[in-house]
Amino acid sequence: MIVITGATGNVGRPLVQTLSAAGEDVVAVSRHAAPSGNTDPNVSHFAADLNSPESLAPVLDGAKAIFLLTPPDFLAGGNLHEVLEVVRGAGVPRVVFLSSQGVGTQRHPSVFEDAVTGSGLEWTILRPGNFASNAYAWADSIRTQRAMAAPFADVALPVVDPQDIAEVAAAALLESGHANAVYTLTGPAAITPRRQAEIIQEVIGTPIAFTELTRDQARAGILTHMPEPVVETTLSILGSPTPAEQAVSPDAEKVLRRPPHTFDDWVTRNLQAFR
């Protein structure tokens, strides 16, 4: 049995599906009750909050691994050491932790990764870059106005498909050979916001008007759903990425034994969000 936290998110959902398809029993953990209509016999749902580590304890008995994804508000005061103590106390031997590429490039603090690597558990750390699913932020304006706006229109980053992150996580949870590994996960090519707009336009078959936002305009929008320190770091990565942040990592292809998905692939698979 494998426990997945953040199970209703852009990575958690496909991870649960991937593990279930592999025949694994999965406990899908989120803050809220089970989604309606779940008929997958391999998946059970459980409500817990990593900000209250003991709430996770009831589902850990007998688990062979756990996927840890901390919620955004965990940055404000969550204690990953306490979460890992609960995990270790339940006898779970393996943890896969979703971190960020910014730790590797020293944009983000390493405190959570340090807790994982010092936990005494067998660990794997995933460091994804810019998510393709961040394009959902444009979905409403594209559907209703056939328009989208983004800052740093011509700065390219290799956006990563959350499906690829989920499949790498599944490999680390199921296979041997990933202990004490750190994987930087990107897409197969750097792509600008302007080109992302063109791809969405091509896939939906309808013209889209693109507007470039100033940094201040972008900051105001992102602050509605992201903590302020993370916003500033995110804008710096989007606007002034380092060579490492613009580079394509080989790690996803190495683990998956196939090239990572393109942004075109992600848009095509999520077409209905933009129509």
Summary of the structure (lengths in Angstrom):
residues: 275
radius of gyration: 18.7
end to end distance: 38.2
largest distance: 55.5
contacts: 882
relative contact order: 0.14
helix: 44%
strand: 18%
